[in-house]
Structures are given as C-alpha cells and as structure tokens.
Amino acid sequence: MAPTDAPTPLALIVVDVQGGSLAGGDDSPGIATMGDGGRRARLERIRGLVAHARDHGVPVVFIQEVHKRSLVDIGRELDGAEGPHCIEGDETTELAAGLEPRPDEFHIRKRRYSAFFATELDLVLRSYGTRTVILVGGLTDVCIHYTAVDAHQHDYVVRVATDAVGGSSIEAHDAALRAIEYLQRDALTTTDVLRDMISAAGPAIATPG
C-alpha cells in the first residue's frame, strides 16, 4: 500500500502559487516583499516543502484560481481592489514552474477565494483522513485567510507557514495572520517547524538511485 493510500493526519495545501515560469520574478504582481527574502525565496521554500511532504507520504493538494475570459464566473471579485485576474489560458494563471501536480495528486481549480467554496477540497481531505491542513501560497489576506477560516469552520487544525505566504501589502499580510491566529492560537508557524511535523507524520519513501 502506498503511503498516501493510508489515512494521514496532515495534508499540504498549496494555494494559488501561480505565474507559470514567471512566478519567481521580482516583478510578479500581487505579492509584496515581506522582509523574508522576497518572492523567489518563498517560492523555493514552497517547492522544498512540497518535495519533503512527498518524500514522507503526506498528501499535497494544489489549488488554482481560474476564471473564464468572459468573466462569467468571477462573481463579485471585481467589487474590491482587484481587477480581472487568473484568466484561463494566461501564463500568469498557470501553476508555478516546479510545482506540477503528480498523476496521483489532486489539482483543484476554484472560482472564488476560499479553496473550500464550491470545490471538492473537503471531500478530498476527508478521503485522506486529514485532520491538520498546512497552508502555503497567497495572498495571505485573501485566499490564504479565507481558506484558513473555512478550514477552521470545517473543524480542521490549521497551520500557516508565515515564511511561505505573501500578502497584497505588508500591513494586509500582518493583519491576516493576526486574524488567523485569533481563530486558532497555534496556527502560525514556519517551514522549518513544518518540515519536522511532516517528518514525524509519515515514513520517508525510498527513492531509486
């Protein structure tokens, strides 16, 4: 039996790490530098955490926000500061290079900010036997925040890697993290701590070579 066939208490949810081959650029839109090395450093931490989760049999679920070019499915997302975004077929809508889902991993496309809203995410997590969700990606004050709130309301334990999320501004990033911590006092952590948590959750998988 493969490790991901057995119930596991953890799942790593990679939220909207998009931009295709452009994702690591210093001029990538939407993610402000948080004083943690910037976008490139956060992307490398996310890639490393994905590889570590895979090595230890912890499920990785990829989330991608996508909208039709007609914007028929964008709803009220244009009522705030954001203009049209995540348009199907655009390079910047594709998952970041180096974060390609494997055939046995779930790649969930969403039409709203929360990864739970009108998607199969809860069903997928319950199929894995997940109790704790690890969130990385962006934006901290939008899709990470709303996904964390919905995870909390679905009774999952939430862990957010504060050095692997970025917000629309430093102020918005910090405020969103405070709001998440208000819901779950131990929600905020770092990728180093999460690597140890993942190591403890499942056996390492031997790789050929």
N, C-alpha and C positions, 0 to 999 in steps of 0.2 A: 504493500500500500504506500503510495506517495505521501509525503508529509502533509501536503495540502488537502489530501482526502480525509484526514482525520480532523476532529474538532480542534481548533486552536483558539486561545483566548484573545489573540491580537490580530489586527489587520492594519496594514499601512494604506492610507488613502491619499493618493497624490492628486491634489485638487488644482485643476486648470493650470498646470505647468505647460504652457503653450508657447508658440512662436516658431515652431519648426527649427530650422538651422539658425534662425536669427535670435533665438531665445536668450542666449547668453550675452548678447551685445550690450554695451554700456548705454546705448540709446534705446533699449527696449522700452516701449511705452507702459505706463501704468504702475511700475514698481519703483518706489523711491528707495534710495540708498539708506540703510538703517544703521550704518556705522559698524556693520559686521562683515565687511569685505565686499559688499555690493552684490549685484545680481549674479555675476559669474560664480562667486564663492557659494552663494545659496544654492545655485543650480548644481554645483559639484557635491555639496552636502546631500542634496536630494538624491542624486544619482548613486552616491555611496550608500545611502540608507536603503534604497531600493535593492541594490546588489546584496547588502547584508541581510535584508529580510528574505530574499530569495534563497540565499545560502543556508538559512535556518528554517526554511519551510513555513515562514509567516506569509500569508496571502498579501498580495499587492493588488489594489484596485485603482485603476486610472479613471479620472473624471475629466471630461472635456466639455466646456460650454460651446454650443454651436447654435447658430441661427441661420435661417434661410435668407438669401439675399433680398427677398421681398420684405423681410422683417415681419411677416405674418405671425411669427411665433415669439416675438420679443416682448409682447405684453407691455407692462408699464416700466420696463427697464430704461426707457428714454426720458422718464419724468425727472430724473435726478441730474447729476453732473456728467454722466456718461453719454456719449453719442453712440451711434451704431458700432457694434463690436462683435468679435467672434463669428464672423461671417463665413458660412460654409464655402470651402474651396480656396480661401485665402491662406497664404503661407503662415501668417501670424496666428491662424486658428489651429494649425496642426500641433500635435504634442511635440514638446521639445525634443530635439535630436538626442539620442542616448536614453530616451525613456519610452521605447517602443514596447507595448504590451506583448507578452508571450502568448502563444495559442491557448494555453490553459488559464490565462488571467482574464479578468473582466475589464472591459473598456466601456464605461458608461457615459453616454452623451446626455447632457442636460440642457434644458431650455430656460432655467431660472438659476438664481444664485446658489441656493442650497442644493447640495448633491443628493439630498433625500427627496426633494419635492418632485413628485410625478416621475420618479425613476424606480428602478428595481434594487436600489442600493440596500435597503433594509432586508429584503429577501436574500440577497447575496451574502450579507454579513451573517444572518441567522443560519444560512446553509453551512457556512464555515464554523459555526459555533462561537462566533466572535463576541467578546464581552468588552474589550477595550479597543477604541479606534485611535490611531495615530494620524494626525493631520499635518501635511506639509503643502506648500504651494502659495496660492494667492487668490485674491487680495485678502490680506489679514482682516480688513474692516468690512469686507463684502462677503465673498464666497467662503472663506475660512470661518468667519464669525457665524454666518447663517447656518453653515453645515455643522459647526460645533453646537449651536443652540438646538438644532433638530436632533443631533446625536444624543444630547442630554435629555431631550424630551422623549426619545425612544429608549431611555434608560441604559445607554452605553456609558462606560467610563471614557472620558475624553483626554487625550494628551496632544498638545500642540507644541511642535518644535519651534521655539521662538527664533532660532537662528536659521530656520529653513522656511520662513514665511516673510512676505513683504507686503506693505500696505500702500495705499494711494498717497499717503504722506506719513511722515514720522509721527505726527500728532494722532492721525487716524489709526495707525498701526498700534500705538501705545494704548489708546483708548479701547480698541477692540480687545486687546489682550487683557486689559483690566476687566472688561465686561465678561469675558470667558472665565476668568479666574473667579469672578463673583459667583458664577453658577457652580463651578467645581474648584475647590480650593487648591487642588494639586494638579490642575490641568496644564500648567505651563512648565515646560522642561526644555532640554536641549538635545541635539542629535547624539552627542556623546552618551548621555544618560539613556536615550532610547536604544542605542546600539547594545548596551548592556542588558536592557529589558528584553530586546529581541533575542539575544544570545541565550538568555535564561528560558525563553518561551518554547524553543524548539531545537531539535538536534541539528547540527551542521550537516549539510549534504556534501558528500564527497564528490569532487569534480574530477573528470578524467584528466590525465596528463602527467 
